[in-house]
């Protein structure tokens, strides 16, 4: 007797939708599609005419992936409706599509199905499945609280120091607060934050919001609980805090020293203002995307240092992109252990499992591969120099948003390539690879071992 559908076919079809990473990729893709459709409406532009599909797609992807790269001026091209759509996409992309979906499930049904909790765990990088509900609630409350404080500071300063009307001050304050905390880098000003390069209130407020958002939610929560007891910190927190401090300091020193006499960047600024601009740019390389000086006028040394910092990115499970400081730090400890001839990788008196090491290596190599291939293709599609194209590719992959000014001049195929690169960079190379896999295959036997020459 024929049964419909066959049991094995049904099982295969069902399994196809069970992997959390696939649903996360689908969630972000759906958000990009919805944003593209909304930004394609005539009401989304200042002129009342439909935006080009490429501009709408690029902007929606950049907002959902909290990148900040733009092909058109955000404040001049898009209407208030369009800007609010961008702001909503930034907030959704920063918190995570699955995190928001889990929150709504909690509010509506007061209960979480196992599948929803698995999806939330994959998105928030939570370590305990039973803590998902509390983790999601804390993420949302914390995010809104930080954004509210930053928005209040910026609003007051815009109104008092720059004579903006109350309505304009609130609008600009809220927009830049959400964009900063989510490491998006979208600005309502055509020159980003260049007008405030010598303003410590705006520069430091935005930079601190970027750093907090880029640390990652697990690290922030652990620091809130045990900031006085560093010895009890997890490996994740140790690596994130240490490397964030080191990279911020090194970046500040490098940019201040290299650009101090550059007339196109730090040259017109005074002593303390140069240091402020150096710190601000160092913080923005954590995938924020705001700029207080002309990035296109920076010296090659600064562009290369920015490339490195953008590729590393910020903390895991936060709003930052890149391969993450934990990945970079873990690989550094792997190299150090290998150089010392140790068989185990030890970080803070904790042994790192081999699976963690392989994951870090896979993420780094996939990131390098994505940037290398994209740079090669972009060189063939454009007439820009290697340093400019490489900068653009890393900025897209790292979801940074900094640009030397070539984004608006790219041909449509190059724009579509950056769209894919931003999407991969936000969702994560390893997540995308897992989502595309048909299914996980477990090996029931081991092959004979054989060593090969390395190096």
N, C-alpha and C positions, 0 to 999 in steps of 0.2 A: 504494500500500500504506500503510495507516494505521499510524503509529508511536506508541507510548505510553511515556512522555509525550512530547508534541511538544518539539522541541529548544528553541524560543523560550520555551515555557512553563516548561521546566525551568530555562532560564537565568535567567528572571525570578524564579522561586522561589528559586534558589540565591543570586542577587544580593541578595535581600531579607534574607538572614542574614549578609552579608559585611561590612556596615559596622560597624566596631568600636564606634562610639558606641551603636548599637542593642543590642549585646551587653552593654555596660556598664550601660545602663539596665535591661535585662532581668536582669542579675546583681543589681543593687541591689533591684529589685522582688521577685526570688525570695527574697533575704535577708529583706526585710520580711515577705513571706508566711510564710516559715518561722518567723520570730520571733513573728508574730501567733499562729500555730497553737500554738507552745510555751507562750506566755504565756496562752493560753486554757485550758490544762490545769488541772484542780483543784489539782494539786501545785504550781502556780506562785504561789499566793496563800497568805497566812498563815491564812486562814479555812478553806482546803480547798475552797472553792466556786469555780466558774468565774468568771473576771473578765468584765466586760462586753466585748463584742467591740470597741466603740469605744475602750475603755481599752487593750486589748491591741494593737490596730492603731496607736493613737497612740503608745504607749510603744515598740513595735517600730520604727516609723518614726523616732521621735526618737532611738533608740539607733543604728540603722544610719546615719542621716544625721548622727550625732554632734551633736545639737542640745541636748538637755537639758530641753526643755519637758516638763512632766508634767501629767497630769490627776489622778493619785493620788500619794500619798506613797510614794516608792521604797522606803525602809527599813521603812515600816509596813505597806504593802499587799502587797508581794511577799514570798514566802518566799525562803529561801536559794537554792532551785532557780531561782526567777524572777529573782533578782538575778544569778545566774551566767549565765543566758540573756542578760540585758541587757548584762552585761560582755562576753560573747562577741560580741554584736552590735556593741557599741562598737568592739571591737578589729577586727572584720571591716570595719566601715564606715570606720574610720580608716585602715587600711592599704590598703583598696580591694579589692573583690571580685576584680577581675581580677589584682591584684598577688598575692593569696594563691593564686589558681588557677595563675598562672605559676610560683610557688614550688613548689607541689606537683608540677607537671609536671616541673620540673627535678629534684626529688628522686626522683621515680618512674621517669622515662624517661631522665634524663640528657641530654635533648635537647629543643629547642624547635622546634615547627613555625612556619612563617612567620606563620600566622594567630594563634597564641598570642602571638608576639612583637609583632605589630601591636596586639593588644588590650592588652597590657601597656604598650606605648608610649603608647597613647591615655590610659590610666589614670594612669600615672606622669609624663606630660609629658616623657619622655626625649627628647633631641634626636638621639641616634644609635641606630639600630635594632640595631647589633651589640653595644651595651652593655647590652641589656635584662637579660640574665642576671645580670650583675654589679650592675646598679642595683637589681634586686629583692632580691638577697641583702643588699646594703648597707642597703636600707630596713628590712628585717625585723630584721637584727642591730642596727642603730642604734636602732630603736624599742624593742626588747626591752631593750637596754642602758639607755636613758634611763628607761624605766618601772621597771627593776630598781633603779636608783640612787634614784629618787624614792620608790619603795615602801619601800626600806630606811630612808631618812631619816624618812619619815612614821611607819613602824612603830616605830622607836626612840623617836621623840618622843611618840607616842600612849601607849606603854608606860611611859615615864619621867615625863612631865609631866602626864599625865591619868589615870594609874593604871588603864589598861585591861589586861585579861589579855593574855597573849602571843597567844592565838588571835584575840581581838578586834582587837588592834593590827595583826597581820599582815593580817587580812581587810580592815579599814578602810584600811590603808596601801596594799595592792595595788589595791583598788577605786578609791580616789581617785587613785592614780598613773596607772592606765590611763585613767580618765575625764579627768584633767587633760591628759596628753600628747596624747590624741586630741581635745582641745577639746570634749569631750562635755558636761561640766557636771553630770552625774548625781552625786548625793550620797546617802549612806545616812542623813543627818540631815534632819529635817523642815524645818529652817531653813537648809539648805545649810551654809555655813561661817561663819555669823554668830557662833557661839560662839568663833571664833578671830580675830575682827576685830583684836584687839590683840596677836596672837601672830605675831611676825616669822618664826619658823621655818616654820610651816605656810603662812602667807600668801605668803612669798617663794618657798618651795619649789614650791608649786602654781603661782604666777605664772610662775616661770622655766620650768617644764615646759610651760605653756600657750604661752609665747612661742617656745620651741624647736620645739614641734610645729607652731605657726602660721607659722614662717618658710618652710617648704617644704623638701622633701628636696633638690632640686638646689642651693638656696642653702646649706644646712647643709654639704653635701659640698664645695662650692666654698670655703666659708669654712675648712673643715678643711684644705684643700690650700694655700690662698693667703691666709690671714688677715693675713699680714704684708705683702702686696703689693696694696693696694687698687687701684692703677692697672691691674692685670691683671684685675680683676673684670669679669664679664659685665654687660650692661645689666640682666638680671634680678636679679642680686645687688645691684647698685648701688641700683636702685629699691627693692627690698625692705628692705634694711638701712637706707637713709636714711629712707624713709617710716615704717618701723616705729619707729625711734628718735624721729622728730618727733611721730608720733601718740601714742606712749606718753607723751612729755614733755608735750605740749599737754593730753592727757586728764588726766594727773595734776594739773597746775596748775588746770585748769578745775574738776574735781570737788572738789579740796581747798578752793579759794577759795569756790565756790558753796555747798558743804555744810558748811563749817566750823562754822557756828552753828546748823545744823538739828538740833533736839532728837531728831528721828526717825531720824537717820543718823549724822553725824560728831560731833554736839554732845557726847555723853557721853565721847568719846575725848579723850586729851591730845594735845599738840602733835605729837610724832613719830608717834603712832598715827594722827592725822588724815592725815598724809602717806602713811603705809603703806596706809591704807584707800583713799586717792585713787589711789595707784599700782596697788593690787590691782584696783579697779574698772576702771581704764583698761586693764589687761591683759585683764580678762575680756570687755571689749567686742570683743576680737579674735576672738570667737565661742566663748568658753569656757563661759560660762553659770553659773559659781559666783558667789555673792554673799556678802559679809561684812557687809553692812548691808541694811536693808529697802529694796528698790528702789522699792516702791510709795509710800514716804514721801519720795522724792527730790523736789527742786524741779523745776518745769517746765524750767528752763534745763539742768539735769543730764540730764533725760530726753531733751531734744532733742539735746544733745551725744552722748548714748549712741546715739540713733537714727543719727546721722551715722557714728559710728565702727563701729557694727554693720553698717551697709550697706557700708562700705568693706571690712571684714573683714581677713584676714591674707594670707599669702603663697601663691603658686601651688604646686600639687603637694604641698601639705601637708595637715594635718588641719583647717585653718581654713576658714571659709566666706566669705560676702559676695562682692562683685564682684572682690575681691582688690586689694591695694595696688598691684600692677603695673598693673592696669587704670586705677586712679585716677591713678597717677603718669604713665602714658603719655598719658592725656587732658589732664592738666595741661601736659605738654610740647607737645602739639598746640596747645592754646590759646595758650601762650607763643610758639610759632613763628608762629602766625597773627597774633598781635598785633605781632610784629616784622617781618612781611611776608616771612618766609622760606618758600621753596618746599619745603624738606625739614625733617623733624623729627629733631633731633640729640640723642642722649642719651649722654653720656660718649664723645664723639668717634666715635659709631656712628650711622649713619643708619637710622631705623626704617622698614621697608617699609610701603607703603600698606595692604597686606592686614592687617598687625598693627594699624594704626590703625582700620581698619573693624571688626576683631574686637573691639577694646576698646570702640568706640562701640556695637556691637551688644549686647555683654554688659551695659553700663551701662543702655542704653535698655530692654532686656528686663527687667532687674532693677527699674527704676523702674516699668515697666508692670505687672509682677507684683505689686509692693507696692501700687501705686495701685488696681488693680482689686480686690485682696483686701481692702484697707482699706475700699473703698466697699461691698463685699458684707458685710463683718463689721459695719459700721455699721448696715446694714439688718437683720442677724440678731440683734444684741445691743442693749442699752441703755447700753453703756459709752461714755465720752467719746472724742472723736477722738484725743487724745494717748495714751490707754491702748490703743485699738485699733491705731493706727499703730505703737506700740511693739511690740505682739504680732506684727503682720504682719512687721515688719522683723526681729524676733528669729527668727521661723520661717524666713523667706527666707535670712537670713544664717547659719542653723544655729547661733545663739548660745545660746538657752536662758534668757536673762534674761527676767523677767516682772514685771509690776506686781501680780500676784496674781489675774488674771482667768481664767487658763487653765482651772481646774477648774470655773468657772461657765459656760463656753461651752456653747451648745446643740449637739446632734449635728451639724447641718449646718456650723456654724462649726468644729467639731473636724475634720471631714473636709476642710474647706477648708485648715486649717493643715497637715494631713497632706500634701496635694498641694503646698503651698508649701514645706514642709521638703524634700520629695523633689526638687522643682525646684531648690531652693537648694543641695542637696548634689551632685546630678549636674551641675548647671551649666545655665544658660539656653541657652547656645549648643549644648551637647551634646544637650539635649532637643530643641531645634529641628532639629538635624541628624538625630537618631534618628527623628523623625516624618516627615522628608522621604522621599518615595518613592525618589528617587535624585538624584544631583548632575547638573545639566545644564550642559554646556559650550556657550558661545555661539560660533558660528563666524563671526560678523560683528559689526561695531560700528555703532551708530546715529550719526547726525550729532550733534555736540556743540552744546549751547545752554546758556548761563549764565542763571541766574534771580536775582532779588533775594533776599538773605538778610538777615534782621533788620529 
